[in-house]
Structure formats: C-alpha cells, structure tokens
Amino acid sequence: MKRLTSMVVKLAMMGRMMMMVVVVVVMIRRVEGHNDAGDGGHCDSNPEYRIQAEYWAGGMNIDGHADDWNDVDGFSFPLLPALDPDEDKQYPGGSVNVKAVHDGRDVFFMLQVNGDYAYEKGDQKRCPSVALMFQIGENATYHNMGGCEDMPGTCTNKTCRGHEVDIMHFSIGTAVPGRLYGGNHLDNSEGSGGDRFGHLVDLYSWNPHCRYLDGSGPAGSLSGNVSSAQNDWKGAWWHDSFTTHSGFVEEDSPYSTNGQKGTYYFEFSRPLRTMDHLQQDAQFTMGQTSNFAVAFWYPMDGKPWSGSQHYSANCNWMPLDIAQPSTSSATRLSSGHSNSEDAVNIFAILLSVAAFCISVFMAYWIKRSKAVPFTPIDHL
C-alpha cells in the first residue's frame, strides 16, 4: 500500500514538472516573438515599409505644428502591440503617420497619431510617449533592442560590441506643448544625454536590460561617464484640441480637457552627423540608408503604461533613406532664390524710373522758370 502511495506521489510530481516545462516553453516562445532575432512570432514584417527623407531647403520649424509639413509625403504604419503583434489588438486610434526630411545638415521627423487627449502633469506614464530607435552596430537587431545576450553585470561596450542601437525617447508629462526640449546647455555640459526639463532623452542600448543615457554606462565600461557625450535631439509636441495658438506656459497645464478628440503631433530634429566618438549615436549620410523603428505608448482607459506596453510601427527594422538633393528640390531652391531676386530687380527698376521722372520734371521746371537778370559787378 505504501509502495502504491509512493508511486502515485511520484507520478503526480512528474506531472507537475511536465506542466511547468510546458508553461515555460510557451512563455519563452511568446517572448521570442519580440525579444530576440528570431522570426518575430506571428508578425510578418512588411518589406514595403520605407521612409524617404527628401532634401528640404531651409528645414523645418520645430514647434510641434504640422503646417510646414503639408507638402511632404508621409507613410502610415499600423501600430501593433510589441509583445503580441496581433492585428486584432491594434492601437484603437489607428496608424502612425511618419514624415522625414533633411536640409543637408539636420534631419527632421514628424509623427502624427490620432488619440483622445490624455495629460497628467508630472506623471509620464499617464501621458502619451514616443521613441525612435536606430541601428548603430552591424549586428544590432530590432528584437531585444540590439540583441546582446549579456545581462547587467556582464554587458559592456566590449562584450556587446556590434549590438549598439541609438534611441530617442520623449515622454511629455513635464513638457509644455509647442516648447522646445531635448539637448540643453546644463545637461550637455555634464556630458549627459538627459533632459531635466522635458524628458526628451538621448540613449543607447545593447538590450532592454543594458540601456543607458549617452555619456553613461555600466561600471568598468570605457563608455561610462564620458564628458564629451551630449543630447543631440530637439523636439516639441502638440494636440489639435488646443484652442490657444499664441503659446503655452507651464501654469496653463493641463492645456486642454482630457478625452478631447484629436491628433498628437511629435516633431524632432537632429544633426545628420554628431560628435559622438563612443558608438552611442547613429550617423546619417546623404545617399545612404539607415534602419529605424517607431514606438508609441498611450495610457489606455487612463491607466499608466509600462515600458513593455508599447505599440510598434513594424516588427522589424524599417529603411530610412537620406536622399541626395534632387532636381526638383534644387529647382524649388533656385525658384525661391529666383523669386527673391526678381522682386529686388523689379523694385530697382521702379526706383530708377521714379528717379528718371523726377529728373525730367526738375529739368522742365527749371526751363520754364524766368531767368534771373544778370547784373555786372562793376556797376555795383
């Protein structure tokens, strides 16, 4: 009887162990769809997803407004949950529209996302947030934010060499709409990619667990605490439910009423080339292609989001083409100069004609006036 009881206990324990193994395997497979360089689960990356950053003379005003982007073509990407990219769980507000241009010195981005207004001052996770991620290292994967297998304590710029990704993250909970945030003198003077004013930060990572502000890093890493690093990004945000367009200040918070229908606008700029010597910034070159990704966080039903609860524009890298100045852009530029020169020439001609007419009138007036009689000096 005891032997039978013992066998039953052993079978029960084996059954539990098998169930645990099954659960672990299922969890691993679910995580693999997002966190490593596998096949991305059941999300098929769309090869047609691509952004063209055309040459745009003069660049853009970074104020969060989309008016100066009206003539720029964009591309709309569906926003799917990063951890479970199922089309049935797509972001209810719709797609994200991404536009990009460059002026030969800086590259500019405009992201437009429909969404009811949600803002809680000082609570970043109850406000929308966006991020752009760019490939730096040749082995850097979209999945697992670089794909280095080392964990904190072992990940360094040597052990994870080639897995670097560049990240710009903007959380708007302390940012006034329409105001400029990102790189500033105080943080840059400390060699930091942070932003103490608006949380538009410049980071790099090797994986989700080894993620650092530019200029910082793990203990013992050569990339840690280097004073030459800085935040190269500038950015602003807006929502079209705002009725004030002359400018907000912090005391105007929350700037609109939560729940108002509308669209969020996130506008950014960064130099094509930076002073980075630490493999912490992506570098852009005209005529070449870089890989990038877009992420969006939103406080669904007013609940704060967590870091992994974001929507992604694709489940793999998307190409970003930094275009060479084209004939059309050169024509647009020369046309602008030509219009200015024409206006100056017309004004000069009118001024010359006016001066000529005045000269003719003066000559006619002098001719018609009576001659002054000549009095010889020796009669005086």
PyMOL commands that set and color helices and strands:
alter all, ss='L'
color gray80, all
select helices_A, chain A and resi 2-35+67-69+87-89+124-126+143-145+172-174+185-189+250-252+300-302+327-368+377-379
alter helices_A, ss='H'
color red, helices_A
select strands_A, chain A and resi 51-55+75-78+80-81+95-102+106-114+129-135+165-171+181-182+200-207+210-213+234-239+263-271+289-297+311-312+318-322
alter strands_A, ss='S'
color yellow, strands_A
deselect
rebuild
show_as cartoon
